[in-house]
């Protein structure tokens, strides 16, 4: 009889543990689903703009910073950019933008930066630099960029027509 009681108690404890594990797994699954849903709700929507140069449209993925957000408020914007050092085009804005300066070390073709608080810079050559910039974004399709920026002064139109 005592043996049977122990068997019954043992079976009940096993059932209890089994039910507990099943419920715990359900709670973990529900928690994971809820966390994934929150991640989806908090996704950062990549902000994109276009730059038209010599009739060619280039897509620029903007950084998620105050500088880029303020720059987008200026759009649409058509400017004449001058050449500097045969690797970049620049233009001084009338208004200052907020800055988050860093020293990138390596500049890549297609980097779109702010020098100081009002000088837009678009790089069409990769090189090393000791200068500090605030990153606005990166041009995504740079295959023909150097060719399109080859003249000393070029006209670029920036538009906010690619967001989301």
Secondary structure, 3 states (H helix, E strand, C coil): CHHHHHHHHHHHHHHHHHHHHHHHHHHHHHHHHHHHHHHHHCCCCCCEEEEEECCEEEEEEECCCHHHHHHHHCCCEEEEEEEECCCEEEEECCCCCCCCCECCCEECCCEEEEECCCEEEEECCCEECCCCEEEEEEECCCCCHHHHCCCCEEEEEEECCCCC
